[in-house]
Amino acid sequence: MAQPVPAGSDVSSGTYRCTNCGNEMSVGSTKHLPPCPSCGNGQWEAVSGGDSVHDPYPDS
């Protein structure tokens, strides 16, 4: 499994799944992933699409 994508990361368009509750969220363009709206978790896994190469991990 790929490293989880933290909330706040710049991501490319695609679908992301919450690592806690499984909620899926689709984003249509490069933007920051928010915390999960269902449970507040801050970790996502990419289902399709992926991290933006420009700023994948803002706290690094």
Contacts in CASP RR format, 6 or more apart in sequence:
PFRMAT RR
TARGET T0000
AUTHOR 0000-0000-0000
METHOD contacts of the structure
MODEL  1
MAQPVPAGSDVSSGTYRCTNCGNEMSVGSTKHLPPCPSCGNGQWEAVSGG
DSVHDPYPDS
1 45 0 8 1.000
2 45 0 8 1.000
2 46 0 8 1.000
4 19 0 8 1.000
4 43 0 8 1.000
4 44 0 8 1.000
4 45 0 8 1.000
5 11 0 8 1.000
5 16 0 8 1.000
5 33 0 8 1.000
5 43 0 8 1.000
5 44 0 8 1.000
5 45 0 8 1.000
5 46 0 8 1.000
5 50 0 8 1.000
5 51 0 8 1.000
5 56 0 8 1.000
6 33 0 8 1.000
6 42 0 8 1.000
6 43 0 8 1.000
6 44 0 8 1.000
6 57 0 8 1.000
6 58 0 8 1.000
6 59 0 8 1.000
7 32 0 8 1.000
7 33 0 8 1.000
7 34 0 8 1.000
7 35 0 8 1.000
7 36 0 8 1.000
7 41 0 8 1.000
7 42 0 8 1.000
7 43 0 8 1.000
7 44 0 8 1.000
8 32 0 8 1.000
8 33 0 8 1.000
8 34 0 8 1.000
8 58 0 8 1.000
9 32 0 8 1.000
9 33 0 8 1.000
9 51 0 8 1.000
9 52 0 8 1.000
9 55 0 8 1.000
9 56 0 8 1.000
9 57 0 8 1.000
9 58 0 8 1.000
10 30 0 8 1.000
10 31 0 8 1.000
10 32 0 8 1.000
10 51 0 8 1.000
10 52 0 8 1.000
10 54 0 8 1.000
10 55 0 8 1.000
10 56 0 8 1.000
10 58 0 8 1.000
11 27 0 8 1.000
11 30 0 8 1.000
11 31 0 8 1.000
11 32 0 8 1.000
11 33 0 8 1.000
11 46 0 8 1.000
11 49 0 8 1.000
11 50 0 8 1.000
11 51 0 8 1.000
11 52 0 8 1.000
11 56 0 8 1.000
12 30 0 8 1.000
12 49 0 8 1.000
12 50 0 8 1.000
12 51 0 8 1.000
12 52 0 8 1.000
13 26 0 8 1.000
13 27 0 8 1.000
13 28 0 8 1.000
13 29 0 8 1.000
13 30 0 8 1.000
13 49 0 8 1.000
14 26 0 8 1.000
14 27 0 8 1.000
14 28 0 8 1.000
14 46 0 8 1.000
14 47 0 8 1.000
14 48 0 8 1.000
14 49 0 8 1.000
14 50 0 8 1.000
15 24 0 8 1.000
15 25 0 8 1.000
15 26 0 8 1.000
15 27 0 8 1.000
15 46 0 8 1.000
15 47 0 8 1.000
15 48 0 8 1.000
15 49 0 8 1.000
16 24 0 8 1.000
16 25 0 8 1.000
16 26 0 8 1.000
16 27 0 8 1.000
16 33 0 8 1.000
16 44 0 8 1.000
16 45 0 8 1.000
16 46 0 8 1.000
16 47 0 8 1.000
17 23 0 8 1.000
17 24 0 8 1.000
17 44 0 8 1.000
17 45 0 8 1.000
17 47 0 8 1.000
18 24 0 8 1.000
18 25 0 8 1.000
18 36 0 8 1.000
18 38 0 8 1.000
18 39 0 8 1.000
18 41 0 8 1.000
18 42 0 8 1.000
18 43 0 8 1.000
18 44 0 8 1.000
19 41 0 8 1.000
19 43 0 8 1.000
19 44 0 8 1.000
19 45 0 8 1.000
20 36 0 8 1.000
20 39 0 8 1.000
20 40 0 8 1.000
20 41 0 8 1.000
20 42 0 8 1.000
20 43 0 8 1.000
21 36 0 8 1.000
21 38 0 8 1.000
21 39 0 8 1.000
21 41 0 8 1.000
23 36 0 8 1.000
23 37 0 8 1.000
23 38 0 8 1.000
23 39 0 8 1.000
24 47 0 8 1.000
25 33 0 8 1.000
25 36 0 8 1.000
25 37 0 8 1.000
25 44 0 8 1.000
27 33 0 8 1.000
30 52 0 8 1.000
30 54 0 8 1.000
33 44 0 8 1.000
35 41 0 8 1.000
35 42 0 8 1.000
36 42 0 8 1.000
36 44 0 8 1.000
51 57 0 8 1.000
END
